[in-house]
Amino acid sequence: MSLQKGTTVFVLVAAVSFAVSVAFKMPFSNDADEAGGQSIEQLVGNAPYDKQDLLLLVGVTFVALILGIQLSPSKGILSDFVQEMTGTVLMVCCTFSPGPVVGHLGALYEWPLHALGVLVADGSMGGPQVNPGVTCAMFVWGKLSALQAIVMVMAQLTGAAIAFPLLQAILNPFDATVGGPSFDPSERPVADGFANEFAGFAILIAAVYGFCTTPLGEHYFIKQPLVAATIRFICVFYAVTGPAVNPALGTIWAFYATGSLPRDYEHYIVYWGAPALAATLVTLLWSAGTKTGVFQDSSLKKEKVN
């Protein structure tokens, strides 16, 4: 597909996402008091994981992995699992460490530091998705089977559960405390949190499509810094929910900070429902505009099979 068409679709989705954020009157600020919530570095915690919840996470992950290996032995399920789990660990350690060490002060040098973390985490692991929202988009786009997607999401959750306490252990000698995304429905309507995560993730997945699946995608050191800059933009200007724009980070941070997996349905509406809906809608829009995925010409599908 052409770069021009990809750019057009990206700009369209970004504009719609911006309109959604304005409609819900979300303040563009990374300050917790102004945003009506807590910014990504302000809610900190080191509560031990609840054993039953941890057993649930490990058990579901193990079952999903075994089923994936048994039912799809030729699809590299195990290698996908390892890549996503280790990739998520690296992603958290590389992108969450600059904040506690140098601070979130809005300085320009924070952008290249964050970009460097994204590049190291992505490049060292061969480009893992490390985000259940992105995995959902790839499933809707027809790049993954349902079983592959489930195994990858469980790997991402497991990786995040390993990463937060590991990063805190690394930061302890520096007297720094790792932080994560949060949203309190008692302080702000759930609709605001939903809109924030929806708009943020819509911009993110549009950037993934626009920068990674067009001719730009052939130039790693162009596309990946652009994706990193997009993520940083979302972090700075969509602070109502942290933001997470990654369901694994939203849920596992809450697990790490409180010791228990979230029990309130509002958490899953904001951190899972919004990205999943954004992933689906943007992917369908992208597919329609590029004649790929579910909108791919049936004759091309047959040629691909043959």
C-alpha positions as CSV (number, residue, x, y, z in Angstrom):
1,M,0.0,0.0,0.0
2,S,1.1,3.6,-0.6
3,L,2.6,5.9,2.0
4,Q,0.1,8.5,1.0
5,K,-2.8,6.3,1.7
6,G,-1.4,5.1,5.0
7,T,-0.7,8.7,6.1
8,T,-4.3,9.7,5.2
9,V,-5.8,6.9,7.3
10,F,-3.5,7.7,10.2
11,V,-4.4,11.4,10.2
12,L,-8.1,10.6,9.9
13,V,-8.0,8.3,13.0
14,A,-5.9,10.8,14.9
15,A,-8.4,13.5,14.2
16,V,-11.3,11.4,15.3
17,S,-9.5,10.4,18.5
18,F,-8.7,14.1,19.2
19,A,-12.3,14.9,18.7
20,V,-13.4,12.2,21.2
21,S,-11.0,13.6,23.8
22,V,-12.3,17.1,23.3
23,A,-15.9,15.9,23.5
24,F,-15.2,14.4,26.9
25,K,-13.3,17.5,28.0
26,M,-10.1,15.7,28.9
27,P,-7.4,18.1,30.0
28,F,-4.2,17.9,28.1
29,S,-1.8,17.8,31.0
30,N,0.5,15.4,32.8
31,D,-0.1,17.0,36.1
32,A,-2.2,14.8,38.4
33,D,-4.1,17.6,40.1
34,E,-5.1,19.2,36.8
35,A,-5.9,15.9,35.2
36,G,-8.2,14.9,38.0
37,G,-6.3,11.6,38.5
38,Q,-2.9,10.3,39.1
39,S,-0.1,10.5,36.6
40,I,2.0,7.5,35.6
41,E,4.7,8.1,38.2
42,Q,2.6,9.0,41.2
43,L,0.8,5.9,42.2
44,V,3.5,3.7,43.5
45,G,3.4,0.4,45.3
46,N,5.3,-2.7,46.2
47,A,2.7,-4.9,47.7
48,P,3.4,-8.7,47.5
49,Y,1.3,-10.6,45.0
50,D,-1.7,-12.4,46.4
51,K,-0.9,-16.1,46.2
52,Q,-4.3,-17.1,44.9
53,D,-4.4,-14.4,42.2
54,L,-0.8,-15.2,41.2
55,L,-1.7,-18.9,41.0
56,L,-4.7,-18.0,38.8
57,L,-2.5,-16.0,36.5
58,V,0.2,-18.7,36.2
59,G,-2.5,-21.4,35.9
60,V,-4.4,-19.8,33.1
61,T,-1.1,-18.9,31.3
62,F,0.1,-22.5,31.6
63,V,-3.2,-24.0,30.3
64,A,-3.3,-21.5,27.4
65,L,0.3,-22.3,26.5
66,I,-0.2,-26.1,26.6
67,L,-3.3,-25.9,24.5
68,G,-1.6,-23.7,22.0
69,I,1.3,-26.1,21.6
70,Q,-0.9,-29.1,21.3
71,L,-3.5,-27.6,19.0
72,S,-1.2,-25.5,16.8
73,P,2.2,-27.3,16.8
74,S,3.3,-25.8,13.5
75,K,2.7,-22.1,14.4
76,G,5.6,-21.5,16.7
77,I,3.4,-20.9,19.8
78,L,6.2,-21.5,22.2
79,S,8.6,-19.1,20.5
80,D,5.8,-16.5,20.4
81,F,5.2,-17.0,24.1
82,V,8.8,-16.6,25.0
83,Q,9.2,-13.5,22.7
84,E,6.2,-11.8,24.2
85,M,7.0,-12.6,27.8
86,T,10.6,-11.6,27.6
87,G,9.8,-8.6,25.4
88,T,7.3,-7.3,27.9
89,V,9.8,-7.6,30.7
90,L,12.3,-5.6,28.7
91,M,9.7,-3.1,27.6
92,V,8.7,-2.3,31.2
93,C,12.3,-2.2,32.4
94,C,13.5,0.0,29.6
95,T,10.5,2.4,29.3
96,F,9.5,2.7,33.0
97,S,13.0,3.3,34.4
98,P,13.7,6.8,33.0
99,G,10.8,8.4,34.9
100,P,11.8,7.3,38.5
101,V,15.5,8.1,37.8
102,V,15.3,11.5,35.9
103,G,11.7,12.5,36.7
104,H,8.6,13.4,34.6
105,L,9.2,17.2,34.4
106,G,8.1,17.8,30.8
107,A,11.7,18.3,29.7
108,L,12.6,17.6,26.0
109,Y,15.3,15.1,27.0
110,E,12.6,12.8,28.3
111,W,11.5,12.1,24.8
112,P,14.8,10.6,23.5
113,L,15.2,8.7,26.7
114,H,11.8,7.1,26.3
115,A,12.5,6.5,22.6
116,L,15.8,4.8,23.4
117,G,14.0,2.5,25.8
118,V,11.5,1.6,23.1
119,L,14.2,0.9,20.6
120,V,16.2,-1.3,23.0
121,A,13.2,-3.3,24.1
122,D,11.8,-3.8,20.6
123,G,15.0,-4.3,18.7
124,S,16.6,-6.7,21.1
125,M,13.6,-9.1,20.9
126,G,12.8,-8.9,17.2
127,G,9.7,-6.7,17.4
128,P,7.3,-8.3,19.9
129,Q,3.8,-6.8,20.3
130,V,4.0,-6.6,24.1
131,N,0.5,-5.1,24.2
132,P,-2.8,-7.1,24.3
133,G,-4.5,-4.2,22.4
134,V,-2.0,-4.6,19.5
135,T,-2.5,-8.4,19.6
136,C,-6.3,-7.8,19.4
137,A,-5.7,-5.6,16.4
138,M,-3.6,-8.2,14.7
139,F,-6.3,-10.9,15.4
140,V,-9.0,-8.6,13.8
141,W,-6.7,-8.0,10.9
142,G,-6.3,-11.7,10.3
143,K,-2.7,-12.0,11.2
144,L,-3.2,-14.2,14.3
145,S,-5.5,-17.0,15.2
146,A,-7.7,-16.7,18.3
147,L,-5.5,-19.3,20.1
148,Q,-2.3,-17.5,19.1
149,A,-3.7,-14.2,20.4
150,I,-4.7,-15.7,23.8
151,V,-1.3,-17.3,24.3
152,M,0.4,-14.0,23.5
153,V,-1.8,-12.0,25.8
154,M,-1.1,-14.4,28.7
155,A,2.6,-14.1,27.9
156,Q,2.3,-10.3,28.1
157,L,0.5,-10.4,31.4
158,T,3.1,-12.8,32.8
159,G,6.0,-10.7,31.6
160,A,4.5,-7.6,33.2
161,A,4.0,-9.5,36.5
162,I,7.7,-10.3,36.4
163,A,8.9,-6.9,35.2
164,F,7.5,-4.6,37.9
165,P,9.1,-6.2,41.0
166,L,12.3,-6.8,38.9
167,L,12.5,-3.2,37.9
168,Q,11.9,-2.0,41.5
169,A,14.7,-4.3,42.7
170,I,17.0,-2.7,40.0
171,L,16.0,0.8,41.1
172,N,16.3,0.3,44.9
173,P,20.0,1.2,44.9
174,F,19.1,4.5,43.3
175,D,16.4,5.3,45.9
176,A,13.9,5.4,43.0
177,T,10.4,4.0,43.0
178,V,8.7,2.6,39.9
179,G,5.2,4.0,39.1
180,G,2.4,2.9,36.9
181,P,-1.0,3.9,35.4
182,S,-4.1,4.3,37.5
183,F,-7.7,5.5,37.3
184,D,-10.1,6.0,40.2
185,P,-13.7,5.9,39.2
186,S,-14.8,7.5,42.5
187,E,-13.0,10.7,41.4
188,R,-13.8,10.9,37.8
189,P,-16.6,9.3,35.5
190,V,-15.7,6.0,33.9
191,A,-16.7,7.5,30.6
192,D,-13.7,9.9,30.9
193,G,-11.3,7.0,31.6
194,F,-12.8,5.0,28.7
195,A,-12.5,7.9,26.3
196,N,-8.9,8.6,27.3
197,E,-7.8,5.0,26.8
198,F,-9.9,4.7,23.6
199,A,-8.4,7.9,22.0
200,G,-4.9,7.1,23.2
201,F,-4.9,3.6,21.9
202,A,-6.6,4.6,18.6
203,I,-3.7,7.0,18.0
204,L,-1.2,4.3,18.9
205,I,-2.5,1.5,16.7
206,A,-3.0,4.0,13.8
207,A,0.7,4.9,14.2
208,V,1.6,1.2,14.2
209,Y,-0.3,0.7,10.9
210,G,0.8,4.0,9.4
211,F,4.5,3.7,10.3
212,C,5.1,-0.1,10.3
213,T,3.0,-1.5,7.5
214,T,3.7,1.1,4.8
215,P,7.0,1.7,3.0
216,L,8.3,3.4,6.2
217,G,8.2,0.1,7.9
218,E,11.2,-1.0,5.8
219,H,13.4,1.5,7.6
220,Y,13.6,0.5,11.2
221,F,15.4,3.5,12.5
222,I,12.7,5.7,11.0
223,K,9.5,3.8,11.9
224,Q,10.4,2.8,15.5
225,P,11.4,6.3,16.7
226,L,8.1,7.6,15.1
227,V,6.2,4.9,17.1
228,A,8.1,5.8,20.2
229,A,7.4,9.5,19.7
230,T,3.7,8.6,19.3
231,I,3.7,6.7,22.6
232,R,5.4,9.6,24.4
233,F,2.9,12.0,23.0
234,I,0.1,9.9,24.4
235,C,1.8,9.6,27.7
236,V,2.1,13.4,28.0
237,F,-1.3,14.5,26.6
238,Y,-3.6,11.7,27.7
239,A,-2.9,11.5,31.4
240,V,-6.3,10.9,32.8
241,T,-5.7,7.1,33.1
242,G,-1.9,7.2,33.4
243,P,-2.2,6.4,30.6
244,A,-1.7,2.7,30.0
245,V,-2.8,2.2,26.3
246,N,-1.8,-1.3,27.1
247,P,-4.2,-3.6,29.0
248,A,-1.4,-5.7,30.5
249,L,0.3,-2.7,32.1
250,G,-3.0,-1.3,33.5
251,T,-4.0,-4.6,35.1
252,I,-0.6,-5.9,36.3
253,W,0.4,-2.5,37.7
254,A,-2.8,-2.6,39.8
255,F,-1.9,-6.1,40.8
256,Y,1.6,-5.0,41.8
257,A,0.5,-1.8,43.5
258,T,-2.3,-3.4,45.6
259,G,-1.3,-7.1,45.8
260,S,-4.6,-8.2,44.2
261,L,-5.9,-8.4,40.7
262,P,-8.6,-5.7,40.1
263,R,-12.1,-6.8,41.2
264,D,-14.0,-3.7,40.0
265,Y,-15.6,-3.9,36.5
266,E,-14.7,-0.3,35.8
267,H,-11.1,-1.2,35.6
268,Y,-11.7,-3.7,32.8
269,I,-14.0,-1.3,30.9
270,V,-11.4,1.4,30.9
271,Y,-8.2,-0.6,30.5
272,W,-9.5,-3.5,28.4
273,G,-12.7,-2.5,26.8
274,A,-11.5,0.8,25.4
275,P,-8.3,-0.5,23.8
276,A,-10.1,-3.6,22.4
277,L,-12.8,-1.4,20.8
278,A,-10.3,1.1,19.5
279,A,-8.2,-1.8,18.1
280,T,-11.2,-3.3,16.3
281,L,-12.6,-0.1,14.8
282,V,-9.2,1.3,13.7
283,T,-8.3,-2.1,12.2
284,L,-11.5,-2.3,10.3
285,L,-11.0,1.3,9.1
286,W,-7.4,0.5,8.0
287,S,-8.5,-2.7,6.3
288,A,-11.3,-1.0,4.4
289,G,-8.9,1.8,3.3
290,T,-6.1,-0.6,2.3
291,K,-8.2,-3.5,1.1
292,T,-6.5,-5.9,3.5
293,G,-7.7,-8.2,6.3
294,V,-11.5,-8.8,6.1
295,F,-11.7,-6.4,3.1
296,Q,-9.1,-8.1,1.1
297,D,-10.1,-9.1,-2.4
298,S,-11.3,-12.7,-2.3
299,S,-9.3,-13.6,-5.4
300,L,-6.1,-12.5,-3.7
301,K,-7.0,-14.6,-0.7
302,K,-7.4,-17.6,-3.0
303,E,-4.1,-16.9,-4.7
304,K,-2.4,-16.7,-1.3
305,V,-3.8,-20.0,-0.2
306,N,-2.8,-21.7,-3.5
